[in-house]
Amino acid sequence: MTDVLPTTRTHPFDPPHEMLDDPRPMRRITFADGHEGWLVANYELSRAVLADQRFSSTLERRRALVRRPDVEGFRAGEPAPPGFFIGMDPPDHTRLRRLLTGQFTVRRMKALEPRIERIVADHLDAMAQAGPPVDLVSAFALPVPSLVICELLGVPYADRDRFQRDSATLLSLGASDEDASKAWVSMWTYLGELIERKRVEPADDLLGGLVAGGELSNEELAGVALLLLIAGHETTANMLGLGTFALFLHPDQLEALREDRVDVANAVEELLRYLTVISFGTTRTAIEDVELGGEVIRAGESVGVYLPTANRDPLRFTSGDDLDLSADAHGHLAFGHGVHQCLGQQLARIEMRIAYPALLRRFPTLRLAVPADEVPLRSDMSIYGVHRLPVEW
Ligand code: HEM
């Protein structure tokens, strides 16, 4: 029996120390269903797996490294639900992804910038009005990306309680199968109804655009919307929460960012690299025998790509296990790599480049309101981060 992936963190920003201290670039590992497969953990092999079409992303072939709730309609070993292209291979993936990239244009993202600045400023105003202490996650880190993705997609923000709750249940590793299945059906039903409405009343938003394009069925549209809604707010939200926490514990870096002594775009890349909030979600399965790192991965065997250590590979990144906002982090794998590389990365970057400096400038004395070891870490969730971040100023 080989090891299973450790997930408990003893340091808020480092991968579990068993992973950090293990120099092996590749090893055998037991997946959550008992399958004995592989784990790659350095930069070169991680990138190679993600770029190689002989490794499949389909949900039929997918296995998870860490046990997740078993959700009816979204189960490893069964085909991905319609529209849910993160769980598909080319050509099905290509067809859907192409339609989406047509909507995620640089121009559309740029046009969103003033709107994002407004959303950020409004939330900072509300924080100032509420006065300290404030939970930065619920007051800022979660609502900002949530509102942005709602505006982009054309999902009424007034419904956020429902989909934020459902999406949190789906991403919780400890949720019961029953609760996770209910959350899945609830989101699916909600988005199906929304799409029906957009067929009747055409809308000038991303979902409206896809409806008008006429190439996707209602079910496919609901699947695309579900994927974007979950991927679009939880990921960036956790980068904002965990990133601010990391800056608090690196005060010299925080000052440099606040005082514009580092390039904000560079700082965001380094935070993405250092924190790597998607830590064990990227797995693939070989569809034929593949030679990799001196081993043979047999057809049918799964490979976990462990991004947190790949992104700290000292052969690739000079800052390694440190956070250095002026270091060169380009080429990091926090957004994945290859055909499934994050579709929303430009949007996420724009949000973070606006949000971090605005927050630090608005509250020049912003600091943690509790001791650092009392900040609850999201070791129990698919996307890493902090559950809450109590701050004062
Ligand atoms: C800092 C924030 C984000 C991080 C760290 C992140 C990370 C990732 C990663 C690692 C993947 C690849 C998964 C794989 O290879 O299996 C991915 C895919 C994806 N992301 Fe993101 N993401 C972020 C923000 C966003 C946003 C804002 C959106 C939507 C607006 C989004 C939508 C997607 C979609 C649709 C995919 C699937 C792409 C495909 O299968 O072709 N993500 N993301």
Residues whose N, C-alpha, C, O or C-beta is under 5 A from the ligand:
A	BS01	HEM	F85 I86 R97 L228 A231 G232 T235 T236 M239 I278 G281 T282 L333 A334 F335 G336 V339 H340 Q341 C342 L343 G344 Q345 L347 A348
